[in-house]
């Protein structure tokens, strides 16, 4: 009796990667990714990398986790994309006020960028980075170092103009002035205990700016 032919097995074609549904994402905003990144900035600045949750970011953005992972692959990928956006914004601010005529103007602009103009987000990020990883490993470190190099260059140019003495290391000086600017807002309780003033108040900020002016003028050659 002849054998019946063996049944043929059809190979199951591989499905192409499909973009996840995004019906929850806001409509008409022109850029879903930007909305997600703005939500991520808020979440990471409030809770740090370790404490932030992608599902919370998705809710803030009225999106979904699947879409976020599709765009950024991982939580770290999302964090690095957030840093790229913040670095880009900082660079744009620096470009808009490039080549200051004096170091006093440069310091004033640096103060405005960090204390105002959304710079408080950076201050919170620095605090969380210190808690999460210390000084050993900073995401996007090369790009960020280039931005800080522009700040150091302000002090080098001030030395070339004779505003600051040559015996000062411009890198340490840039670090010290930045610390005077940001430390009161990184340690607001200590600031209030020492000065008796709220660092977010107008009175304290005026005193801080006046002090910075005096420090810079005292560094003259």
C-alpha positions in Angstrom: 0.0 0.0 0.0 1.6 3.3 -1.0 2.5 5.8 1.7 0.6 9.0 2.0 2.9 12.0 1.4 4.2 13.6 4.6 2.4 16.9 5.4 4.5 19.9 4.4 5.3 22.4 7.1 5.1 26.0 6.0 7.7 28.3 7.5 6.1 31.1 9.6 7.2 34.4 8.2 8.9 36.7 10.7 6.9 39.7 11.6 8.4 43.1 11.0 8.8 45.2 14.1 5.7 47.3 14.5 5.6 50.7 16.1 3.5 50.4 19.2 0.1 52.0 19.4 0.2 55.5 20.8 -3.4 56.3 21.2 -2.8 57.7 24.7 -0.2 60.2 23.5 -1.3 63.8 23.3 -2.7 64.6 19.8 -1.7 67.8 18.0 1.4 68.5 20.0 3.6 68.0 17.0 6.2 66.0 18.8 5.5 63.0 21.0 9.2 62.5 21.8 9.5 66.0 23.2 6.4 65.6 25.4 8.0 62.3 26.8 11.3 64.1 27.4 9.7 67.0 29.2 7.9 64.5 31.5 11.1 62.6 32.0 13.0 65.8 33.0 10.4 66.4 35.7 10.5 62.8 36.9 14.3 62.4 36.9 14.9 65.8 38.6 12.4 64.9 41.3 13.5 61.4 42.0 16.9 60.8 40.4 17.8 58.0 38.0 17.3 55.2 40.5 14.0 56.5 41.9 12.4 57.5 38.6 9.8 55.1 37.1 9.2 54.8 33.4 5.5 54.1 34.0 5.2 57.4 35.9 6.9 59.2 33.0 4.4 57.5 30.6 1.5 58.8 32.7 2.9 62.3 32.9 3.3 62.3 29.1 -0.1 60.7 28.6 1.7 58.0 26.7 2.7 54.4 27.4 5.8 52.4 28.4 5.9 50.5 25.2 6.2 53.6 23.1 9.0 55.0 25.4 11.0 51.8 25.2 10.4 51.8 21.4 12.0 55.3 21.2 14.7 55.0 23.7 15.3 51.2 24.3 15.9 51.5 28.0 15.6 53.7 31.1 19.2 54.7 30.6 18.6 55.5 27.0 15.8 57.8 28.1 18.0 59.4 30.7 20.7 60.1 28.2 18.2 61.6 25.8 17.0 63.9 28.6 20.6 65.0 29.2 21.1 65.7 25.5 18.1 67.9 25.5 19.2 69.8 28.6 22.7 70.2 27.2 21.3 71.5 24.0 19.2 74.1 25.9 22.2 75.2 27.9 24.4 75.5 24.8 21.7 77.6 23.2 21.6 80.0 26.2 25.4 80.2 26.1 25.4 80.9 22.3 22.9 83.7 22.8 25.2 85.4 25.3 28.6 84.4 23.9 31.8 86.4 24.2 31.0 88.7 27.2 32.8 92.0 27.4 33.7 91.4 31.0 33.9 88.6 33.5 31.3 90.4 35.7 28.8 90.1 32.8 29.8 86.4 32.2 29.2 85.6 35.9 25.9 87.5 35.9 24.8 85.5 32.9 25.9 82.2 34.5 23.9 83.1 37.6 20.8 83.9 35.5 21.1 80.6 33.6 21.3 78.5 36.7 19.1 80.4 39.2 16.6 81.3 36.5 15.8 80.2 33.0 15.1 76.6 34.1 18.6 76.1 35.5 17.2 74.7 38.7 16.6 71.4 36.8 20.4 71.1 36.5 20.9 71.7 40.2 18.5 68.9 41.1 20.1 66.6 38.5 23.6 67.2 40.0 22.3 66.4 43.5 20.8 63.1 42.4 23.9 62.2 40.4 26.0 62.7 43.5 23.7 60.4 45.4 23.3 57.8 42.7 26.8 57.4 41.3 29.3 59.8 42.9 31.9 61.4 40.8 33.0 58.2 39.0 30.7 57.9 36.1 28.6 60.7 34.5 26.5 60.0 31.5 27.3 62.1 28.4 30.5 63.2 30.3 32.4 64.3 27.2 29.6 66.6 25.8 29.0 68.0 29.3 32.8 68.6 29.8 32.8 70.7 26.6 30.0 72.9 27.9 31.9 73.5 31.2 35.1 74.2 29.2 33.2 77.2 27.7 32.7 78.5 31.3 36.4 78.0 32.1 37.2 80.0 28.9 35.4 83.0 30.3 38.0 83.2 33.1 40.9 82.6 30.7 39.7 85.5 28.5 39.3 87.6 31.7 42.9 87.0 32.5 43.9 88.0 28.9 42.0 91.3 29.4 43.7 91.8 32.8 40.5 91.5 34.8 41.9 88.6 36.8 45.4 87.8 37.9 47.4 85.2 36.2 48.3 83.4 39.4 44.7 82.0 39.6 44.0 78.6 38.0 41.0 79.3 35.7 39.6 75.8 36.2 39.6 76.1 40.0 38.3 79.6 39.8 35.4 78.6 37.5 34.6 75.8 39.9 34.7 78.1 42.9 32.5 80.7 41.4 30.0 78.1 40.2 29.9 76.8 43.8 29.1 80.2 45.1 26.2 80.4 42.7 24.7 77.0 43.2 25.5 75.9 46.7 22.8 78.0 48.4 20.1 76.3 46.3 21.6 72.8 46.7 21.6 73.3 50.5 18.7 75.7 51.2 18.3 74.7 54.9 22.0 75.3 55.7 21.8 78.6 53.8 18.9 79.8 55.9 20.5 78.7 59.1 23.7 80.7 58.3 22.1 83.8 56.7 18.7 83.8 58.2 17.3 84.2 54.6 15.5 82.0 52.2 17.8 81.5 49.1 14.8 81.8 46.8 13.9 85.2 48.2 14.7 88.4 46.4 16.8 89.8 49.3 19.2 86.9 49.4 19.7 86.8 45.7 20.6 90.5 45.6 23.1 90.0 48.4 24.5 86.9 46.6 24.9 88.9 43.3 26.5 91.8 45.1 29.0 89.5 46.8 29.9 87.8 43.5 30.7 91.2 42.0 33.0 92.0 44.9 34.7 88.7 44.7 35.4 89.1 40.9 36.7 92.6 41.3 39.0 91.5 44.2 40.6 89.0 41.8 41.9 91.8 39.5 45.6 91.7 38.7 
